[in-house]
Amino acid sequence: MPTIRTLAEIIHHKHDVDPDAAAATLRTYIEELEGRDNRQINPDNINKADASTLIARYTKDQRAGNLGQDEINTLGNHITELQRLNEQRDPLIRATLNAGARVTDVCAVTGLTRARVHQIRKGL
């Protein structure tokens, strides 16, 4: 009989997700099944029916966009912050270049390409 780790690896390969994250989600599903059915499920010895149910539930939730919501919210917050910082970055780059800094030095510090630094210089 499979373990929670085995199922997490199956999900990892099927959905290209982190196996630890898959295992955490499976633990949540197991707790829900245990509460609903008033029984215990051994995560080191999951019967075939429960294994199928757990994998199907993960697949359904993943397709519906129900997984990773905390991470999506965190990403959204960071993207907003990055956009704000980018708005500050470009004037700083222009000021640095106007002060005589070389484009190659600005590229080294910012990680931007020469082409992008030239675009920023031109206000694009």
Helices and strands as residue ranges (DSSP letters): H 4-15, H 19-37, H 48-64, H 69-98, H 103-110, H 114-121
